[in-house]
Amino acid sequence: MNDAPILLVEDNPDDVLLTRRAFAMNEIANEIVVMPDGEACVAFLLPEHGAPSQAPAIILLDINLPKVGGLTVLRCIRADERTRTLPVIMLSTSRESRDIVDSYRLGANSFVRKPLAFAEFVENVRVLGLFWLRINEPCPTAPTNR
């Protein structure tokens, strides 16, 4: 089981609250670190010197973010050796095919639409947590806790 924190990059406080609630309801105890915009996420993941103090188990990345958009953040994550292998799950309300194609083209591991019904979102979080935190074997060359 991967006990590293989950990095949630989300600017909507209501979505942050719902995501935290969905993880709690599924008894996923990983700390959730929230970055409110893409600029803060890039600064957190890619500090000027070294690696982040603790690499996240997964990154839940919204597409529509202030300051620096999610697709640009994804491009930065994949371009840097320190973060290239981290699992990135695009978590968005977007229904645009272009957003899905661009996400995968830029290296997203998954694209999940935020459902409108909370019960469906809770189930999606359960499946995400089960796969990415319990079943998936992280890349051994991924950044480690420092």
C-alpha positions in Angstrom: 0.0 0.0 0.0 1.3 3.5 -0.9 1.0 5.8 2.1 2.5 8.9 0.4 0.3 11.9 0.2 -2.2 12.6 -2.6 -1.6 15.9 -4.4 -4.9 17.5 -5.4 -4.5 20.4 -7.7 -7.9 22.1 -7.6 -9.0 25.7 -7.4 -12.7 25.1 -6.5 -13.1 24.9 -2.6 -16.3 23.0 -3.0 -14.6 20.4 -5.2 -11.7 20.2 -2.7 -14.2 19.5 0.1 -16.1 16.9 -1.9 -12.9 15.2 -2.8 -11.7 15.1 0.8 -15.1 13.7 1.9 -15.1 11.0 -0.9 -11.6 9.9 0.2 -12.7 9.8 3.9 -15.9 7.9 3.1 -13.7 5.3 1.3 -11.4 5.1 4.3 -8.4 6.2 2.3 -6.2 7.8 4.9 -3.5 9.3 2.8 -2.9 12.9 3.5 -4.4 15.1 0.8 -2.1 18.1 -0.1 -4.1 20.8 -2.0 -2.5 23.2 -4.4 -5.0 25.9 -5.4 -3.5 26.7 -8.8 -1.0 25.4 -11.4 1.7 27.8 -10.4 1.7 26.6 -6.8 1.7 23.0 -8.0 4.8 23.5 -10.2 6.6 25.3 -7.4 5.8 22.5 -5.0 6.8 19.7 -7.3 9.7 21.3 -9.0 11.6 23.5 -6.4 14.6 25.3 -7.7 16.9 23.0 -5.7 16.4 19.3 -5.2 13.1 17.4 -5.1 10.0 17.9 -3.1 10.3 16.8 0.5 7.9 13.9 -0.2 6.8 12.8 -3.6 3.0 12.2 -3.9 1.5 8.8 -4.5 -0.7 10.3 -7.1 -1.5 13.7 -8.6 -5.1 14.6 -9.2 -4.9 17.4 -11.6 -7.7 19.6 -12.8 -7.5 21.0 -16.4 -9.0 24.5 -15.8 -6.7 26.2 -13.2 -5.8 29.8 -12.6 -2.3 31.1 -13.3 -1.0 28.0 -15.0 -3.5 25.6 -16.6 -3.5 21.9 -15.9 -2.2 20.8 -19.3 0.8 23.1 -18.9 1.4 21.7 -15.4 1.3 18.2 -16.9 3.8 19.2 -19.6 6.1 20.5 -16.8 5.8 17.3 -14.7 6.6 15.1 -17.7 9.5 17.3 -18.9 11.4 17.1 -15.6 13.4 14.0 -14.5 12.4 14.5 -10.9 8.6 14.1 -11.6 8.4 12.3 -15.0 7.3 9.0 -13.5 4.7 10.2 -11.0 1.2 9.0 -11.7 -1.0 11.9 -13.0 -4.7 11.5 -13.1 -6.6 14.3 -14.9 -9.7 14.9 -12.8 -12.0 17.3 -14.6 -15.5 18.3 -15.5 -14.5 18.8 -19.1 -16.4 16.9 -21.7 -14.2 18.1 -24.5 -12.6 15.3 -26.6 -9.6 17.6 -27.2 -8.9 17.9 -23.4 -8.8 14.1 -23.2 -6.6 13.7 -26.2 -4.2 16.5 -25.1 -4.0 15.0 -21.6 -3.0 11.6 -22.9 -0.7 13.1 -25.5 1.1 15.0 -22.8 1.6 11.9 -20.6 -1.4 11.7 -18.3 -1.9 8.2 -16.8 -5.6 8.5 -16.7 -8.5 10.9 -17.4 -11.5 10.8 -15.1 -14.5 13.0 -15.4 -15.9 14.4 -12.2 -19.5 13.1 -12.1 -22.4 15.4 -11.1 -23.8 12.9 -8.6 -21.8 12.7 -5.4 -22.5 9.0 -4.9 -20.9 8.3 -8.3 -17.9 10.4 -7.4 -17.5 8.5 -4.1 -17.4 5.2 -6.1 -14.9 6.7 -8.6 -12.6 7.7 -5.7 -12.9 4.2 -4.3 -11.8 2.6 -7.5 -9.0 5.2 -8.0 -7.8 4.6 -4.5 -7.9 0.9 -4.8 -6.0 0.8 -8.1 -3.4 3.6 -7.6 -2.8 3.3 -3.9 -3.1 -0.5 -3.4 -2.8 -2.4 -6.6 -0.5 -0.3 -8.8 3.2 -0.8 -8.3 4.9 2.6 -8.5 7.9 3.1 -10.6 11.0 2.3 -8.6 12.9 5.2 -10.1 10.3 7.7 -8.9 11.4 10.3 -6.4 11.4 9.0 -2.9 10.8 10.6 0.5 13.8 12.7 1.5 
